[in-house]
Amino acid sequence: MIAAFLDDLERKGLSIRSRNLRLTAFHSFFRYVAFELPTHAAQIQRVLAIPSKRFTRTLVQFLTRVEVDALLSAPDQRTWLGRRDHAFLLLAVQTGLRVSEMTGLTREDVVLDTGAHVRVIGKGRKERCTPLARATRDVLKAWLHEPCRGTGNVLFPSTTGNRLTIHGVQYLLNKHRQTAARTCPSLTHKRVTVHRLRHTAAMDLLQAGVDRSVIALWLGHESVETTQIYLEATLAMKEQALAKASPPKGRAARYRPGDQLLGFLNSL
């Protein structure tokens, strides 16, 4: 029945990656059941034996430095919304926080004294602290002096003072991407999401020479292996590696036809 359910999801257009996520949930539940109902061990093992499907893993998409600068310049900082969106974008692209972590931030989560950082509770209820660059700290310090809306506790509130929804975040990203595309045409056909800004933060760290284990801690990854995807993403780093390597001593050669071929061509 479970296999038929997964096949039906695929027929309805669900991607293989999403299908595998559904299967992971089944596996997690049945591993729990194995301890609670050992009398059903045979049936449980049949479910746990259902394999994940292989799929083509695409390269991680991220923004270039020029695109990031254009995006950060897009909000109109003469308005309250523009200053909020600028602070939101800058914090997201510098810290690489998830969208749920960004919308869940409160004013108490930001520490601007010595060792400025932002504190979040990430996946699995794991707490982590991400340091803030000086430019990000200055923008957040100015933002915290803005008039509060609603309860005054949410760091990036909506116009009504509530937490931003995922749809609200995507709306502001789409709006500023369209504005930034006027000066940076490469953004015209790119989709900008908080997760892509997260990838951008990871790539900035990687290209700066930061160790993979540190990047995994920075992003809140469960395993260092998750950070492996970023090593495959950028052509620039591969070109740098090629420049350090000793290329084979090849040389261009000119084709020289034999007498038999020349004779045949002359007879035509």
MODELLER restraints for C-alpha pairs under 7 A, 6 or more apart:
rsr = mdl.restraints
at = mdl.atoms
rsr.add(forms.Gaussian(group=physical.xy_distance, feature=features.Distance(at['CA:6:A'], at['CA:19:A']), mean=6.40, stdev=0.5))
rsr.add(forms.Gaussian(group=physical.xy_distance, feature=features.Distance(at['CA:16:A'], at['CA:53:A']), mean=6.70, stdev=0.5))
rsr.add(forms.Gaussian(group=physical.xy_distance, feature=features.Distance(at['CA:16:A'], at['CA:55:A']), mean=6.52, stdev=0.5))
rsr.add(forms.Gaussian(group=physical.xy_distance, feature=features.Distance(at['CA:20:A'], at['CA:52:A']), mean=5.60, stdev=0.5))
rsr.add(forms.Gaussian(group=physical.xy_distance, feature=features.Distance(at['CA:20:A'], at['CA:53:A']), mean=6.74, stdev=0.5))
rsr.add(forms.Gaussian(group=physical.xy_distance, feature=features.Distance(at['CA:27:A'], at['CA:48:A']), mean=5.59, stdev=0.5))
rsr.add(forms.Gaussian(group=physical.xy_distance, feature=features.Distance(at['CA:30:A'], at['CA:44:A']), mean=6.13, stdev=0.5))
rsr.add(forms.Gaussian(group=physical.xy_distance, feature=features.Distance(at['CA:34:A'], at['CA:41:A']), mean=6.30, stdev=0.5))
rsr.add(forms.Gaussian(group=physical.xy_distance, feature=features.Distance(at['CA:34:A'], at['CA:44:A']), mean=6.61, stdev=0.5))
rsr.add(forms.Gaussian(group=physical.xy_distance, feature=features.Distance(at['CA:59:A'], at['CA:232:A']), mean=6.97, stdev=0.5))
rsr.add(forms.Gaussian(group=physical.xy_distance, feature=features.Distance(at['CA:59:A'], at['CA:233:A']), mean=5.38, stdev=0.5))
rsr.add(forms.Gaussian(group=physical.xy_distance, feature=features.Distance(at['CA:60:A'], at['CA:229:A']), mean=6.90, stdev=0.5))
rsr.add(forms.Gaussian(group=physical.xy_distance, feature=features.Distance(at['CA:60:A'], at['CA:230:A']), mean=6.63, stdev=0.5))
rsr.add(forms.Gaussian(group=physical.xy_distance, feature=features.Distance(at['CA:60:A'], at['CA:233:A']), mean=5.39, stdev=0.5))
rsr.add(forms.Gaussian(group=physical.xy_distance, feature=features.Distance(at['CA:61:A'], at['CA:196:A']), mean=6.54, stdev=0.5))
rsr.add(forms.Gaussian(group=physical.xy_distance, feature=features.Distance(at['CA:62:A'], at['CA:196:A']), mean=5.55, stdev=0.5))
rsr.add(forms.Gaussian(group=physical.xy_distance, feature=features.Distance(at['CA:62:A'], at['CA:197:A']), mean=6.83, stdev=0.5))
rsr.add(forms.Gaussian(group=physical.xy_distance, feature=features.Distance(at['CA:62:A'], at['CA:199:A']), mean=5.55, stdev=0.5))
rsr.add(forms.Gaussian(group=physical.xy_distance, feature=features.Distance(at['CA:62:A'], at['CA:200:A']), mean=4.78, stdev=0.5))
rsr.add(forms.Gaussian(group=physical.xy_distance, feature=features.Distance(at['CA:63:A'], at['CA:200:A']), mean=5.67, stdev=0.5))
rsr.add(forms.Gaussian(group=physical.xy_distance, feature=features.Distance(at['CA:67:A'], at['CA:184:A']), mean=6.43, stdev=0.5))
rsr.add(forms.Gaussian(group=physical.xy_distance, feature=features.Distance(at['CA:67:A'], at['CA:187:A']), mean=6.78, stdev=0.5))
rsr.add(forms.Gaussian(group=physical.xy_distance, feature=features.Distance(at['CA:70:A'], at['CA:180:A']), mean=5.17, stdev=0.5))
rsr.add(forms.Gaussian(group=physical.xy_distance, feature=features.Distance(at['CA:70:A'], at['CA:183:A']), mean=6.99, stdev=0.5))
rsr.add(forms.Gaussian(group=physical.xy_distance, feature=features.Distance(at['CA:70:A'], at['CA:184:A']), mean=6.42, stdev=0.5))
rsr.add(forms.Gaussian(group=physical.xy_distance, feature=features.Distance(at['CA:71:A'], at['CA:176:A']), mean=6.36, stdev=0.5))
rsr.add(forms.Gaussian(group=physical.xy_distance, feature=features.Distance(at['CA:71:A'], at['CA:177:A']), mean=6.17, stdev=0.5))
rsr.add(forms.Gaussian(group=physical.xy_distance, feature=features.Distance(at['CA:71:A'], at['CA:180:A']), mean=5.23, stdev=0.5))
rsr.add(forms.Gaussian(group=physical.xy_distance, feature=features.Distance(at['CA:72:A'], at['CA:86:A']), mean=6.00, stdev=0.5))
rsr.add(forms.Gaussian(group=physical.xy_distance, feature=features.Distance(at['CA:72:A'], at['CA:89:A']), mean=6.52, stdev=0.5))
rsr.add(forms.Gaussian(group=physical.xy_distance, feature=features.Distance(at['CA:72:A'], at['CA:90:A']), mean=6.72, stdev=0.5))
rsr.add(forms.Gaussian(group=physical.xy_distance, feature=features.Distance(at['CA:74:A'], at['CA:176:A']), mean=5.46, stdev=0.5))
rsr.add(forms.Gaussian(group=physical.xy_distance, feature=features.Distance(at['CA:74:A'], at['CA:179:A']), mean=5.76, stdev=0.5))
rsr.add(forms.Gaussian(group=physical.xy_distance, feature=features.Distance(at['CA:74:A'], at['CA:180:A']), mean=5.33, stdev=0.5))
rsr.add(forms.Gaussian(group=physical.xy_distance, feature=features.Distance(at['CA:75:A'], at['CA:82:A']), mean=4.66, stdev=0.5))
rsr.add(forms.Gaussian(group=physical.xy_distance, feature=features.Distance(at['CA:75:A'], at['CA:85:A']), mean=6.40, stdev=0.5))
rsr.add(forms.Gaussian(group=physical.xy_distance, feature=features.Distance(at['CA:75:A'], at['CA:86:A']), mean=5.89, stdev=0.5))
rsr.add(forms.Gaussian(group=physical.xy_distance, feature=features.Distance(at['CA:75:A'], at['CA:176:A']), mean=6.34, stdev=0.5))
rsr.add(forms.Gaussian(group=physical.xy_distance, feature=features.Distance(at['CA:76:A'], at['CA:82:A']), mean=4.58, stdev=0.5))
rsr.add(forms.Gaussian(group=physical.xy_distance, feature=features.Distance(at['CA:77:A'], at['CA:83:A']), mean=4.66, stdev=0.5))
rsr.add(forms.Gaussian(group=physical.xy_distance, feature=features.Distance(at['CA:84:A'], at['CA:156:A']), mean=6.55, stdev=0.5))
rsr.add(forms.Gaussian(group=physical.xy_distance, feature=features.Distance(at['CA:87:A'], at['CA:139:A']), mean=6.22, stdev=0.5))
rsr.add(forms.Gaussian(group=physical.xy_distance, feature=features.Distance(at['CA:87:A'], at['CA:140:A']), mean=6.38, stdev=0.5))
rsr.add(forms.Gaussian(group=physical.xy_distance, feature=features.Distance(at['CA:90:A'], at['CA:136:A']), mean=6.48, stdev=0.5))
rsr.add(forms.Gaussian(group=physical.xy_distance, feature=features.Distance(at['CA:91:A'], at['CA:136:A']), mean=6.38, stdev=0.5))
rsr.add(forms.Gaussian(group=physical.xy_distance, feature=features.Distance(at['CA:92:A'], at['CA:194:A']), mean=6.89, stdev=0.5))
rsr.add(forms.Gaussian(group=physical.xy_distance, feature=features.Distance(at['CA:92:A'], at['CA:197:A']), mean=6.39, stdev=0.5))
rsr.add(forms.Gaussian(group=physical.xy_distance, feature=features.Distance(at['CA:92:A'], at['CA:198:A']), mean=6.89, stdev=0.5))
rsr.add(forms.Gaussian(group=physical.xy_distance, feature=features.Distance(at['CA:93:A'], at['CA:197:A']), mean=4.98, stdev=0.5))
rsr.add(forms.Gaussian(group=physical.xy_distance, feature=features.Distance(at['CA:93:A'], at['CA:198:A']), mean=6.21, stdev=0.5))
rsr.add(forms.Gaussian(group=physical.xy_distance, feature=features.Distance(at['CA:93:A'], at['CA:200:A']), mean=6.61, stdev=0.5))
rsr.add(forms.Gaussian(group=physical.xy_distance, feature=features.Distance(at['CA:93:A'], at['CA:201:A']), mean=5.43, stdev=0.5))
rsr.add(forms.Gaussian(group=physical.xy_distance, feature=features.Distance(at['CA:94:A'], at['CA:201:A']), mean=5.71, stdev=0.5))
rsr.add(forms.Gaussian(group=physical.xy_distance, feature=features.Distance(at['CA:95:A'], at['CA:130:A']), mean=6.44, stdev=0.5))
rsr.add(forms.Gaussian(group=physical.xy_distance, feature=features.Distance(at['CA:95:A'], at['CA:201:A']), mean=6.53, stdev=0.5))
rsr.add(forms.Gaussian(group=physical.xy_distance, feature=features.Distance(at['CA:96:A'], at['CA:197:A']), mean=6.43, stdev=0.5))
rsr.add(forms.Gaussian(group=physical.xy_distance, feature=features.Distance(at['CA:96:A'], at['CA:198:A']), mean=3.88, stdev=0.5))
rsr.add(forms.Gaussian(group=physical.xy_distance, feature=features.Distance(at['CA:96:A'], at['CA:201:A']), mean=5.23, stdev=0.5))
rsr.add(forms.Gaussian(group=physical.xy_distance, feature=features.Distance(at['CA:96:A'], at['CA:202:A']), mean=6.93, stdev=0.5))
rsr.add(forms.Gaussian(group=physical.xy_distance, feature=features.Distance(at['CA:96:A'], at['CA:219:A']), mean=6.33, stdev=0.5))
rsr.add(forms.Gaussian(group=physical.xy_distance, feature=features.Distance(at['CA:97:A'], at['CA:198:A']), mean=6.22, stdev=0.5))
rsr.add(forms.Gaussian(group=physical.xy_distance, feature=features.Distance(at['CA:97:A'], at['CA:219:A']), mean=6.90, stdev=0.5))
rsr.add(forms.Gaussian(group=physical.xy_distance, feature=features.Distance(at['CA:98:A'], at['CA:194:A']), mean=6.68, stdev=0.5))
rsr.add(forms.Gaussian(group=physical.xy_distance, feature=features.Distance(at['CA:98:A'], at['CA:195:A']), mean=6.41, stdev=0.5))
rsr.add(forms.Gaussian(group=physical.xy_distance, feature=features.Distance(at['CA:98:A'], at['CA:198:A']), mean=6.94, stdev=0.5))
rsr.add(forms.Gaussian(group=physical.xy_distance, feature=features.Distance(at['CA:99:A'], at['CA:194:A']), mean=5.72, stdev=0.5))
rsr.add(forms.Gaussian(group=physical.xy_distance, feature=features.Distance(at['CA:101:A'], at['CA:120:A']), mean=6.39, stdev=0.5))
rsr.add(forms.Gaussian(group=physical.xy_distance, feature=features.Distance(at['CA:101:A'], at['CA:122:A']), mean=6.56, stdev=0.5))
rsr.add(forms.Gaussian(group=physical.xy_distance, feature=features.Distance(at['CA:103:A'], at['CA:156:A']), mean=6.84, stdev=0.5))
rsr.add(forms.Gaussian(group=physical.xy_distance, feature=features.Distance(at['CA:103:A'], at['CA:163:A']), mean=6.13, stdev=0.5))
rsr.add(forms.Gaussian(group=physical.xy_distance, feature=features.Distance(at['CA:103:A'], at['CA:164:A']), mean=5.76, stdev=0.5))
rsr.add(forms.Gaussian(group=physical.xy_distance, feature=features.Distance(at['CA:105:A'], at['CA:154:A']), mean=6.33, stdev=0.5))
rsr.add(forms.Gaussian(group=physical.xy_distance, feature=features.Distance(at['CA:105:A'], at['CA:155:A']), mean=5.59, stdev=0.5))
rsr.add(forms.Gaussian(group=physical.xy_distance, feature=features.Distance(at['CA:106:A'], at['CA:153:A']), mean=5.46, stdev=0.5))
rsr.add(forms.Gaussian(group=physical.xy_distance, feature=features.Distance(at['CA:106:A'], at['CA:154:A']), mean=4.49, stdev=0.5))
rsr.add(forms.Gaussian(group=physical.xy_distance, feature=features.Distance(at['CA:106:A'], at['CA:155:A']), mean=4.61, stdev=0.5))
rsr.add(forms.Gaussian(group=physical.xy_distance, feature=features.Distance(at['CA:107:A'], at['CA:153:A']), mean=5.71, stdev=0.5))
rsr.add(forms.Gaussian(group=physical.xy_distance, feature=features.Distance(at['CA:107:A'], at['CA:154:A']), mean=6.19, stdev=0.5))
rsr.add(forms.Gaussian(group=physical.xy_distance, feature=features.Distance(at['CA:107:A'], at['CA:155:A']), mean=4.97, stdev=0.5))
rsr.add(forms.Gaussian(group=physical.xy_distance, feature=features.Distance(at['CA:109:A'], at['CA:118:A']), mean=5.62, stdev=0.5))
rsr.add(forms.Gaussian(group=physical.xy_distance, feature=features.Distance(at['CA:109:A'], at['CA:119:A']), mean=4.98, stdev=0.5))
rsr.add(forms.Gaussian(group=physical.xy_distance, feature=features.Distance(at['CA:109:A'], at['CA:120:A']), mean=6.93, stdev=0.5))
rsr.add(forms.Gaussian(group=physical.xy_distance, feature=features.Distance(at['CA:110:A'], at['CA:117:A']), mean=6.23, stdev=0.5))
rsr.add(forms.Gaussian(group=physical.xy_distance, feature=features.Distance(at['CA:110:A'], at['CA:118:A']), mean=4.60, stdev=0.5))
rsr.add(forms.Gaussian(group=physical.xy_distance, feature=features.Distance(at['CA:110:A'], at['CA:119:A']), mean=6.49, stdev=0.5))
rsr.add(forms.Gaussian(group=physical.xy_distance, feature=features.Distance(at['CA:111:A'], at['CA:117:A']), mean=5.33, stdev=0.5))
rsr.add(forms.Gaussian(group=physical.xy_distance, feature=features.Distance(at['CA:111:A'], at['CA:118:A']), mean=6.10, stdev=0.5))
rsr.add(forms.Gaussian(group=physical.xy_distance, feature=features.Distance(at['CA:112:A'], at['CA:137:A']), mean=6.42, stdev=0.5))
rsr.add(forms.Gaussian(group=physical.xy_distance, feature=features.Distance(at['CA:116:A'], at['CA:131:A']), mean=5.91, stdev=0.5))
rsr.add(forms.Gaussian(group=physical.xy_distance, feature=features.Distance(at['CA:116:A'], at['CA:132:A']), mean=5.57, stdev=0.5))
rsr.add(forms.Gaussian(group=physical.xy_distance, feature=features.Distance(at['CA:116:A'], at['CA:137:A']), mean=6.99, stdev=0.5))
rsr.add(forms.Gaussian(group=physical.xy_distance, feature=features.Distance(at['CA:117:A'], at['CA:129:A']), mean=6.20, stdev=0.5))
rsr.add(forms.Gaussian(group=physical.xy_distance, feature=features.Distance(at['CA:117:A'], at['CA:130:A']), mean=5.33, stdev=0.5))
rsr.add(forms.Gaussian(group=physical.xy_distance, feature=features.Distance(at['CA:117:A'], at['CA:131:A']), mean=4.06, stdev=0.5))
rsr.add(forms.Gaussian(group=physical.xy_distance, feature=features.Distance(at['CA:117:A'], at['CA:132:A']), mean=4.99, stdev=0.5))
rsr.add(forms.Gaussian(group=physical.xy_distance, feature=features.Distance(at['CA:118:A'], at['CA:129:A']), mean=5.61, stdev=0.5))
rsr.add(forms.Gaussian(group=physical.xy_distance, feature=features.Distance(at['CA:118:A'], at['CA:130:A']), mean=5.38, stdev=0.5))
rsr.add(forms.Gaussian(group=physical.xy_distance, feature=features.Distance(at['CA:118:A'], at['CA:131:A']), mean=6.46, stdev=0.5))
rsr.add(forms.Gaussian(group=physical.xy_distance, feature=features.Distance(at['CA:119:A'], at['CA:128:A']), mean=5.97, stdev=0.5))
rsr.add(forms.Gaussian(group=physical.xy_distance, feature=features.Distance(at['CA:119:A'], at['CA:129:A']), mean=4.52, stdev=0.5))
rsr.add(forms.Gaussian(group=physical.xy_distance, feature=features.Distance(at['CA:119:A'], at['CA:130:A']), mean=6.57, stdev=0.5))
rsr.add(forms.Gaussian(group=physical.xy_distance, feature=features.Distance(at['CA:120:A'], at['CA:127:A']), mean=5.76, stdev=0.5))
rsr.add(forms.Gaussian(group=physical.xy_distance, feature=features.Distance(at['CA:120:A'], at['CA:128:A']), mean=5.73, stdev=0.5))
rsr.add(forms.Gaussian(group=physical.xy_distance, feature=features.Distance(at['CA:120:A'], at['CA:129:A']), mean=6.46, stdev=0.5))
rsr.add(forms.Gaussian(group=physical.xy_distance, feature=features.Distance(at['CA:121:A'], at['CA:127:A']), mean=4.39, stdev=0.5))
rsr.add(forms.Gaussian(group=physical.xy_distance, feature=features.Distance(at['CA:121:A'], at['CA:128:A']), mean=6.53, stdev=0.5))
rsr.add(forms.Gaussian(group=physical.xy_distance, feature=features.Distance(at['CA:122:A'], at['CA:220:A']), mean=6.99, stdev=0.5))
rsr.add(forms.Gaussian(group=physical.xy_distance, feature=features.Distance(at['CA:130:A'], at['CA:218:A']), mean=6.39, stdev=0.5))
rsr.add(forms.Gaussian(group=physical.xy_distance, feature=features.Distance(at['CA:149:A'], at['CA:160:A']), mean=6.81, stdev=0.5))
rsr.add(forms.Gaussian(group=physical.xy_distance, feature=features.Distance(at['CA:149:A'], at['CA:161:A']), mean=4.54, stdev=0.5))
rsr.add(forms.Gaussian(group=physical.xy_distance, feature=features.Distance(at['CA:150:A'], at['CA:160:A']), mean=6.28, stdev=0.5))
rsr.add(forms.Gaussian(group=physical.xy_distance, feature=features.Distance(at['CA:150:A'], at['CA:161:A']), mean=3.78, stdev=0.5))
rsr.add(forms.Gaussian(group=physical.xy_distance, feature=features.Distance(at['CA:150:A'], at['CA:162:A']), mean=6.42, stdev=0.5))
rsr.add(forms.Gaussian(group=physical.xy_distance, feature=features.Distance(at['CA:151:A'], at['CA:161:A']), mean=6.72, stdev=0.5))
rsr.add(forms.Gaussian(group=physical.xy_distance, feature=features.Distance(at['CA:154:A'], at['CA:163:A']), mean=6.39, stdev=0.5))
rsr.add(forms.Gaussian(group=physical.xy_distance, feature=features.Distance(at['CA:157:A'], at['CA:163:A']), mean=5.11, stdev=0.5))
rsr.add(forms.Gaussian(group=physical.xy_distance, feature=features.Distance(at['CA:157:A'], at['CA:164:A']), mean=5.91, stdev=0.5))
rsr.add(forms.Gaussian(group=physical.xy_distance, feature=features.Distance(at['CA:158:A'], at['CA:164:A']), mean=5.42, stdev=0.5))
rsr.add(forms.Gaussian(group=physical.xy_distance, feature=features.Distance(at['CA:170:A'], at['CA:193:A']), mean=6.61, stdev=0.5))
rsr.add(forms.Gaussian(group=physical.xy_distance, feature=features.Distance(at['CA:173:A'], at['CA:192:A']), mean=6.40, stdev=0.5))
rsr.add(forms.Gaussian(group=physical.xy_distance, feature=features.Distance(at['CA:173:A'], at['CA:193:A']), mean=6.73, stdev=0.5))
rsr.add(forms.Gaussian(group=physical.xy_distance, feature=features.Distance(at['CA:174:A'], at['CA:192:A']), mean=6.89, stdev=0.5))
rsr.add(forms.Gaussian(group=physical.xy_distance, feature=features.Distance(at['CA:177:A'], at['CA:187:A']), mean=6.67, stdev=0.5))
rsr.add(forms.Gaussian(group=physical.xy_distance, feature=features.Distance(at['CA:177:A'], at['CA:192:A']), mean=6.93, stdev=0.5))
rsr.add(forms.Gaussian(group=physical.xy_distance, feature=features.Distance(at['CA:178:A'], at['CA:188:A']), mean=6.88, stdev=0.5))
rsr.add(forms.Gaussian(group=physical.xy_distance, feature=features.Distance(at['CA:181:A'], at['CA:187:A']), mean=5.03, stdev=0.5))
rsr.add(forms.Gaussian(group=physical.xy_distance, feature=features.Distance(at['CA:181:A'], at['CA:188:A']), mean=5.23, stdev=0.5))
rsr.add(forms.Gaussian(group=physical.xy_distance, feature=features.Distance(at['CA:202:A'], at['CA:215:A']), mean=6.67, stdev=0.5))
rsr.add(forms.Gaussian(group=physical.xy_distance, feature=features.Distance(at['CA:203:A'], at['CA:230:A']), mean=6.54, stdev=0.5))
rsr.add(forms.Gaussian(group=physical.xy_distance, feature=features.Distance(at['CA:205:A'], at['CA:215:A']), mean=6.98, stdev=0.5))
rsr.add(forms.Gaussian(group=physical.xy_distance, feature=features.Distance(at['CA:212:A'], at['CA:224:A']), mean=6.71, stdev=0.5))
rsr.add(forms.Gaussian(group=physical.xy_distance, feature=features.Distance(at['CA:212:A'], at['CA:227:A']), mean=6.47, stdev=0.5))
rsr.add(forms.Gaussian(group=physical.xy_distance, feature=features.Distance(at['CA:213:A'], at['CA:224:A']), mean=5.68, stdev=0.5))
rsr.add(forms.Gaussian(group=physical.xy_distance, feature=features.Distance(at['CA:216:A'], at['CA:224:A']), mean=5.49, stdev=0.5))
rsr.add(forms.Gaussian(group=physical.xy_distance, feature=features.Distance(at['CA:216:A'], at['CA:227:A']), mean=6.03, stdev=0.5))
